[in-house]
Amino acid sequence: MIRDGRYIVTESDLTAHHDAGRGWLVLDVDGTVRTVTDQPDPTEWPLHLLAWTQQWFDHWDGDLAAAAHAITTALADTALPEQPITDTEER
């Protein structure tokens, strides 16, 4: 789960929403669903959050499950690190 003060972003099973399988569920901080996506749209996402999550996708070669696991285990609820973990042991 990622929090940036305005949005909560969490990896989720999106099959109930559309046929994307697993992807990102984006919520407003009050819990209202903002969007569900397997391809983040910068018009829907805070740009710094989109860029930051894209670093994770790139680092994990587009493997959503690995990226989401790394993100959820690396983050404090209110912190957004500037860089993804690059230590190969974390992978």
C-alpha positions, 0 to 999 in steps of 0.5 A: 500500500502506498499513501501520498496524503491524497491517495492510497494505492494498493495492489489488487485482484482486478478481475471483479472490475475487468479482465486485467487480472492483478493490477493497481487499485487507487483509492481516495484517502476516505476509501472511495475507489478512484480508479482500477488499472493495469496501465496507470494513466497520468491524468488519473494518478499524481504524477510523482506517484506514477513516476515512482511506481513506474520505477518499480515496474521497470526494476522488476521487469514489469512483474506486477506481483514482484513490484507490488510485494517489494513496494508493500514490504518496503514502504511505511504507510506515509513514506514515498522513497525516492528510489526503488530498492536496487539490492539484488538480494531483495529480489 
